[in-house]
Amino acid sequence: MPKPRSTKTTAALAGSASVFAALGDETRLRLVRRLCHDGPMSIAKLTTEFAITRQAITKHLRVMGDAGLVRSSRHGRENVWELEQKRLAEVHRYLQLISKEWDDTLGRLKDFVER
């Protein structure tokens, strides 16, 4: 019989759902990768590897911002976007919880089958 999810896991799921929804788009995943690799940058620099408009990139960044994945700050006349490391760490911890639950479930299945 499956173990009920812990309150901690359920709370992490509720808090992380918007992040996973935001990351469910290839363009946004590429933006995360780019910001991870190259660090904070402006829309002008971010769009150099994309075949879409700056306005489209801005919309994607706003979705990611609403999920807490990125933030912008004004530097002169430009907005510079950067990843929210704390938010990514929270989501990483949630994925570790899921992984542990899967490992525990597979362990119980193995024990059951071997009996």
ZAMARFI-285742 format. One record per residue (C-alpha): residue number from 0; residue in one letter; z, x, y. Coordinates in nm, 3 decimals, padded with zeros to 5 digits. Layout:
% ZAMARFI-285742
{num: NUM, residu: A, Z: Z, X: X, Y: Y}
...
END
This chain:
% ZAMARFI-285742
{num: 0, residu: M, Z: 00.000, X: 00.000, Y: 00.000}
{num: 1, residu: P, Z: -00.094, X: 00.145, Y: 00.342}
{num: 2, residu: K, Z: 00.182, X: 00.255, Y: 00.572}
{num: 3, residu: P, Z: 00.202, X: 00.062, Y: 00.900}
{num: 4, residu: R, Z: 00.102, X: 00.261, Y: 01.204}
{num: 5, residu: S, Z: 00.388, X: 00.410, Y: 01.396}
{num: 6, residu: T, Z: 00.464, X: 00.287, Y: 01.745}
{num: 7, residu: K, Z: 00.372, X: 00.634, Y: 01.871}
{num: 8, residu: T, Z: 00.029, X: 00.616, Y: 01.709}
{num: 9, residu: T, Z: -00.034, X: 00.263, Y: 01.834}
{num: 10, residu: A, Z: 00.060, X: 00.362, Y: 02.190}
{num: 11, residu: A, Z: -00.163, X: 00.668, Y: 02.171}
{num: 12, residu: L, Z: -00.451, X: 00.451, Y: 02.050}
{num: 13, residu: A, Z: -00.411, X: 00.207, Y: 02.338}
{num: 14, residu: G, Z: -00.400, X: 00.490, Y: 02.589}
{num: 15, residu: S, Z: -00.696, X: 00.673, Y: 02.441}
{num: 16, residu: A, Z: -00.938, X: 00.385, Y: 02.383}
{num: 17, residu: S, Z: -01.094, X: 00.416, Y: 02.729}
{num: 18, residu: V, Z: -01.150, X: 00.788, Y: 02.674}
{num: 19, residu: F, Z: -01.330, X: 00.731, Y: 02.345}
{num: 20, residu: A, Z: -01.537, X: 00.456, Y: 02.506}
{num: 21, residu: A, Z: -01.629, X: 00.692, Y: 02.791}
{num: 22, residu: L, Z: -01.722, X: 00.966, Y: 02.545}
{num: 23, residu: G, Z: -01.939, X: 00.728, Y: 02.344}
{num: 24, residu: D, Z: -02.240, X: 00.827, Y: 02.552}
{num: 25, residu: E, Z: -02.449, X: 01.141, Y: 02.495}
{num: 26, residu: T, Z: -02.488, X: 01.215, Y: 02.866}
{num: 27, residu: R, Z: -02.113, X: 01.199, Y: 02.924}
{num: 28, residu: L, Z: -02.049, X: 01.424, Y: 02.624}
{num: 29, residu: R, Z: -02.296, X: 01.674, Y: 02.768}
{num: 30, residu: L, Z: -02.117, X: 01.653, Y: 03.104}
{num: 31, residu: V, Z: -01.784, X: 01.727, Y: 02.935}
{num: 32, residu: R, Z: -01.938, X: 02.022, Y: 02.752}
{num: 33, residu: R, Z: -02.089, X: 02.154, Y: 03.073}
{num: 34, residu: L, Z: -01.762, X: 02.121, Y: 03.267}
{num: 35, residu: C, Z: -01.571, X: 02.286, Y: 02.979}
{num: 36, residu: H, Z: -01.811, X: 02.576, Y: 02.969}
{num: 37, residu: D, Z: -01.889, X: 02.628, Y: 03.338}
{num: 38, residu: G, Z: -01.579, X: 02.491, Y: 03.507}
{num: 39, residu: P, Z: -01.566, X: 02.266, Y: 03.816}
{num: 40, residu: M, Z: -01.897, X: 02.198, Y: 03.988}
{num: 41, residu: S, Z: -02.077, X: 01.974, Y: 04.231}
{num: 42, residu: I, Z: -02.318, X: 01.694, Y: 04.144}
{num: 43, residu: A, Z: -02.607, X: 01.916, Y: 04.256}
{num: 44, residu: K, Z: -02.511, X: 02.185, Y: 04.003}
{num: 45, residu: L, Z: -02.427, X: 01.935, Y: 03.729}
{num: 46, residu: T, Z: -02.768, X: 01.766, Y: 03.749}
{num: 47, residu: T, Z: -02.968, X: 02.086, Y: 03.690}
{num: 48, residu: E, Z: -02.963, X: 02.038, Y: 03.312}
{num: 49, residu: F, Z: -03.028, X: 01.663, Y: 03.314}
{num: 50, residu: A, Z: -03.348, X: 01.467, Y: 03.354}
{num: 51, residu: I, Z: -03.168, X: 01.187, Y: 03.541}
{num: 52, residu: T, Z: -03.084, X: 01.131, Y: 03.905}
{num: 53, residu: R, Z: -02.774, X: 01.241, Y: 04.089}
{num: 54, residu: Q, Z: -02.683, X: 00.875, Y: 04.127}
{num: 55, residu: A, Z: -02.693, X: 00.830, Y: 03.749}
{num: 56, residu: I, Z: -02.475, X: 01.140, Y: 03.698}
{num: 57, residu: T, Z: -02.233, X: 01.004, Y: 03.958}
{num: 58, residu: K, Z: -02.208, X: 00.673, Y: 03.768}
{num: 59, residu: H, Z: -02.132, X: 00.861, Y: 03.447}
{num: 60, residu: L, Z: -01.868, X: 01.070, Y: 03.623}
{num: 61, residu: R, Z: -01.706, X: 00.756, Y: 03.763}
{num: 62, residu: V, Z: -01.680, X: 00.606, Y: 03.414}
{num: 63, residu: M, Z: -01.521, X: 00.929, Y: 03.297}
{num: 64, residu: G, Z: -01.294, X: 00.930, Y: 03.602}
{num: 65, residu: D, Z: -01.178, X: 00.575, Y: 03.528}
{num: 66, residu: A, Z: -01.084, X: 00.696, Y: 03.179}
{num: 67, residu: G, Z: -00.891, X: 00.987, Y: 03.328}
{num: 68, residu: L, Z: -01.124, X: 01.255, Y: 03.192}
{num: 69, residu: V, Z: -01.243, X: 01.401, Y: 03.523}
{num: 70, residu: R, Z: -01.143, X: 01.410, Y: 03.886}
{num: 71, residu: S, Z: -01.322, X: 01.505, Y: 04.203}
{num: 72, residu: S, Z: -01.210, X: 01.683, Y: 04.513}
{num: 73, residu: R, Z: -01.386, X: 01.735, Y: 04.841}
{num: 74, residu: H, Z: -01.503, X: 02.090, Y: 04.918}
{num: 75, residu: G, Z: -01.682, X: 02.087, Y: 05.250}
{num: 76, residu: R, Z: -01.963, X: 01.835, Y: 05.222}
{num: 77, residu: E, Z: -01.961, X: 01.823, Y: 04.843}
{num: 78, residu: N, Z: -01.749, X: 01.655, Y: 04.578}
{num: 79, residu: V, Z: -01.657, X: 01.899, Y: 04.307}
{num: 80, residu: W, Z: -01.585, X: 01.754, Y: 03.965}
{num: 81, residu: E, Z: -01.353, X: 01.902, Y: 03.705}
{num: 82, residu: L, Z: -01.205, X: 01.804, Y: 03.373}
{num: 83, residu: E, Z: -00.854, X: 01.666, Y: 03.346}
{num: 84, residu: Q, Z: -00.713, X: 01.911, Y: 03.092}
{num: 85, residu: K, Z: -00.393, X: 01.709, Y: 03.046}
{num: 86, residu: R, Z: -00.591, X: 01.398, Y: 02.949}
{num: 87, residu: L, Z: -00.803, X: 01.593, Y: 02.704}
{num: 88, residu: A, Z: -00.486, X: 01.737, Y: 02.550}
{num: 89, residu: E, Z: -00.345, X: 01.383, Y: 02.507}
{num: 90, residu: V, Z: -00.660, X: 01.270, Y: 02.328}
{num: 91, residu: H, Z: -00.653, X: 01.582, Y: 02.113}
{num: 92, residu: R, Z: -00.296, X: 01.500, Y: 02.007}
{num: 93, residu: Y, Z: -00.406, X: 01.147, Y: 01.917}
{num: 94, residu: L, Z: -00.689, X: 01.283, Y: 01.703}
{num: 95, residu: Q, Z: -00.437, X: 01.507, Y: 01.529}
{num: 96, residu: L, Z: -00.222, X: 01.199, Y: 01.454}
{num: 97, residu: I, Z: -00.524, X: 01.024, Y: 01.304}
{num: 98, residu: S, Z: -00.604, X: 01.331, Y: 01.098}
{num: 99, residu: K, Z: -00.246, X: 01.348, Y: 00.968}
{num: 100, residu: E, Z: -00.257, X: 00.979, Y: 00.875}
{num: 101, residu: W, Z: -00.580, X: 01.035, Y: 00.683}
{num: 102, residu: D, Z: -00.432, X: 01.338, Y: 00.506}
{num: 103, residu: D, Z: -00.122, X: 01.136, Y: 00.413}
{num: 104, residu: T, Z: -00.333, X: 00.846, Y: 00.288}
{num: 105, residu: L, Z: -00.555, X: 01.074, Y: 00.081}
{num: 106, residu: G, Z: -00.245, X: 01.242, Y: -00.059}
{num: 107, residu: R, Z: -00.105, X: 00.905, Y: -00.169}
{num: 108, residu: L, Z: -00.440, X: 00.812, Y: -00.325}
{num: 109, residu: K, Z: -00.451, X: 01.142, Y: -00.512}
{num: 110, residu: D, Z: -00.095, X: 01.087, Y: -00.642}
{num: 111, residu: F, Z: -00.187, X: 00.733, Y: -00.750}
{num: 112, residu: V, Z: -00.503, X: 00.843, Y: -00.932}
{num: 113, residu: E, Z: -00.325, X: 01.131, Y: -01.107}
{num: 114, residu: R, Z: -00.047, X: 00.904, Y: -01.239}
END
